[in-house]
């Protein structure tokens, strides 16, 4: 995964835990999940509008 070993991932996770604390991490992940879902919905809308434009040109 991105050229990172298991030790590096554990160190990064520990640093994040120290910076944000255990209570903030679920809130951060929830916000990240909402952002990803919003991005996917936006990409789906763009894809559908592109298909509609292609059909109109034919």
C-alpha positions in Angstrom: 0.0 0.0 0.0 1.8 3.1 -1.3 5.1 1.4 -0.5 4.5 1.6 3.2 5.3 -1.4 5.5 3.3 -2.5 8.5 5.6 -0.7 10.9 5.2 2.7 9.1 1.4 2.3 9.1 1.5 1.6 12.8 3.7 4.6 13.5 1.4 6.9 11.5 -1.7 5.5 13.3 -0.1 6.2 16.7 0.9 9.7 15.7 -2.7 10.4 14.6 -4.0 8.9 17.8 -1.7 11.2 19.8 -2.6 14.3 17.8 -6.4 13.9 17.7 -7.1 11.7 20.7 -9.4 8.7 20.8 -12.6 10.6 20.9 -12.0 12.7 17.8 -11.0 9.9 15.5 -14.6 8.5 14.9 -15.8 12.0 14.1 -12.9 12.5 11.7 -13.7 9.2 10.0 -17.4 10.0 9.8 -16.6 13.3 8.1 -14.2 11.6 5.7 -16.9 9.0 4.8 -19.4 11.8 4.1 -16.9 13.6 1.9 -16.1 10.4 -0.1 -19.8 9.7 -0.6 -20.4 13.3 -1.8 -17.5 13.0 -4.2 -18.8 9.7 -5.6 -22.3 11.2 -6.0 -20.8 14.2 -7.8 -18.8 11.9 -10.2 -21.9 9.8 -10.9 -23.8 13.0 -11.8 -21.0 14.1 -14.2 -20.9 10.7 -15.8 -24.7 10.7 -16.3 -24.7 14.2 -17.8 -21.8 13.2 -20.1 -23.8 10.2 -21.3 -26.9 12.4 -21.9 -24.8 14.8 -24.0 -23.4 11.9 -26.0 -27.0 10.6 -26.7 -28.1 14.1 -27.8 -25.2 14.4 -30.3 -26.2 11.2 -32.0 
